[in-house]
Amino acid sequence: MSTTPPAEVVVTASMVSSLVRTQHPTYAGPVRLVANGWDNAVFRLGASWSVRLPRRAVAVPLLVNEQRWLPRLAALLPVPVPVPVAVGAPAGAYPWPWSINSWLPGHPAGTVPVARRGAFAADLARCFASLHVPAPPSAPDNAFRGVPLAARAAAVRDRLATLASPDPAGLHRVWSEALAAPPWTGPPVWLHADPHPANLLVGDDGRLAALIDFGDLTAGDPATDLAAAWTVFDPPARAAFRAALSALVPVDPATWQRARGWALSIGAAIAASSADNPAMAAIGAHTLEQVLLPD
């Protein structure tokens, strides 16, 4: 198991304070680190804002995609998303663009016990039903999400060969079945493309409060996002999610079959790269456990 990719630029609170103070002083306030992810560092700025900054060069075009497209996608969705309120430029020791976003209240769905996540299953179904509309040709490309599952076959099989699992044969069977499903033939639709619990915020009432981290934003097969049925939920909540979505938009069995494959792909990637992140490791383990269960 590998670890979170190292930062190419170590972003500090003092660096963020300087960037905000010199470029967007109306937002200036206390700064504290909230998260260091694979691609971005996120800081809370005062009471109402957050700052999102790439920590690796590979994340820069992803942040630019968010800056361009999230204002449009926010209008589609029934819950808030982190729309940039100000865009920052490289300065001093920081070499890349960055964003100031509204601070979205809530706590990551990964901190909610799995058995209680059914409370927001229908909310997430409504989000995806609203988001999955045809995207324009200028939508961001993504070689890793939204594509035909066959494009991920080599990477998934390599990861399955190295992961510790109580049922490796079962995981290979799930993957083979997903590859055998008829491909998506509809138009490319907008995708969040990283549908796991760390990217969902839940309110104190247990309902879905926000959808965050659109770094993988792209267009393609909606099955990519429907992987949430396995990355987020247990069997009862999964059934509720599937029923709620099917009441809103038609979802054929092949799409659910591909979605299980996408869940395996995403879960294997998380499990293989989270040796230093227990919360993400738990998400990976949960997903690989869930895809093995019968419907």
Secondary structure as the mmCIF struct_conf table of DSSP 4:
data_model
#
loop_
_struct_conf.conf_type_id
_struct_conf.id
_struct_conf.beg_label_comp_id
_struct_conf.beg_label_asym_id
_struct_conf.beg_label_seq_id
_struct_conf.end_label_comp_id
_struct_conf.end_label_asym_id
_struct_conf.end_label_seq_id
HELX_LH_PP_P HELX_LH_PP_P1 THR A 4 ALA A 7
BEND BEND1 GLU A 8 VAL A 9
HELX_RH_AL_P HELX_RH_AL_P1 ALA A 13 GLN A 23
HELX_RH_3T_P HELX_RH_3T_P1 PRO A 25 TYR A 27
STRN STRN1 VAL A 31 ASN A 36
BEND BEND2 TRP A 38 ASP A 39
STRN STRN2 ASN A 40 LEU A 45
TURN_TY1_P TURN_TY1_P1 GLY A 46 SER A 48
STRN STRN3 TRP A 49 PRO A 54
BEND BEND3 ARG A 55 ARG A 56
HELX_RH_3T_P HELX_RH_3T_P2 ALA A 57 ALA A 59
HELX_RH_AL_P HELX_RH_AL_P2 VAL A 60 ALA A 74
TURN_TY1_P TURN_TY1_P2 ALA A 75 LEU A 76
BEND BEND4 PRO A 78 VAL A 79
STRN STRN4 PRO A 84 GLY A 88
STRN STRN5 ALA A 91 ALA A 91
TURN_TY1_P TURN_TY1_P3 GLY A 92 ALA A 93
STRN STRN6 TYR A 94 TYR A 94
BEND BEND5 TRP A 96 TRP A 96
STRN STRN7 TRP A 98 SER A 102
HELX_LH_PP_P HELX_LH_PP_P2 TRP A 103 PRO A 105
BEND BEND6 GLY A 106 GLY A 106
STRN STRN8 HIS A 107 PRO A 108
HELX_RH_3T_P HELX_RH_3T_P3 ALA A 109 THR A 111
BEND BEND7 VAL A 112 VAL A 112
HELX_RH_3T_P HELX_RH_3T_P4 VAL A 114 PHE A 120
HELX_RH_AL_P HELX_RH_AL_P3 ALA A 121 LEU A 131
BEND BEND8 VAL A 133 VAL A 133
STRN STRN9 PRO A 134 PRO A 134
HELX_LH_PP_P HELX_LH_PP_P3 ALA A 135 PRO A 136
TURN_TY1_P TURN_TY1_P4 PRO A 137 SER A 138
BEND BEND9 ALA A 139 ALA A 139
HELX_LH_PP_P HELX_LH_PP_P4 PRO A 140 ASP A 141
BEND BEND10 ALA A 143 VAL A 147
HELX_RH_3T_P HELX_RH_3T_P5 LEU A 149 ARG A 152
HELX_RH_AL_P HELX_RH_AL_P4 ALA A 153 THR A 162
BEND BEND11 LEU A 163 LEU A 163
BEND BEND12 PRO A 166 PRO A 166
HELX_RH_AL_P HELX_RH_AL_P5 PRO A 168 ALA A 180
BEND BEND13 ALA A 181 ALA A 181
HELX_LH_PP_P HELX_LH_PP_P5 PRO A 182 TRP A 184
BEND BEND14 GLY A 186 GLY A 186
STRN STRN10 VAL A 189 LEU A 191
BEND BEND15 HIS A 196 HIS A 196
HELX_RH_3T_P HELX_RH_3T_P6 PRO A 197 ASN A 199
STRN STRN11 LEU A 200 VAL A 202
TURN_TY1_P TURN_TY1_P5 ASP A 204 ASP A 205
BEND BEND16 GLY A 206 ARG A 207
STRN STRN12 LEU A 208 LEU A 211
TURN_TY1_P TURN_TY1_P6 GLY A 215 ASP A 216
STRN STRN13 THR A 218 GLY A 220
TURN_TY1_P TURN_TY1_P7 PRO A 222 PRO A 222
HELX_RH_AL_P HELX_RH_AL_P6 ALA A 223 LEU A 226
TURN_TY1_P TURN_TY1_P8 ALA A 227 ALA A 227
HELX_RH_AL_P HELX_RH_AL_P7 ALA A 228 THR A 231
TURN_TY1_P TURN_TY1_P9 VAL A 232 VAL A 232
HELX_RH_AL_P HELX_RH_AL_P8 PRO A 235 SER A 246
TURN_TY1_P TURN_TY1_P10 ALA A 247 LEU A 248
BEND BEND17 VAL A 249 VAL A 249
HELX_RH_AL_P HELX_RH_AL_P9 PRO A 253 ALA A 272
TURN_TY1_P TURN_TY1_P11 SER A 273 SER A 273
TURN_TY1_P TURN_TY1_P12 ALA A 275 ASP A 276
HELX_RH_AL_P HELX_RH_AL_P10 PRO A 278 VAL A 291
TURN_TY1_P TURN_TY1_P13 LEU A 292 LEU A 292
BEND BEND18 LEU A 293 LEU A 293
#
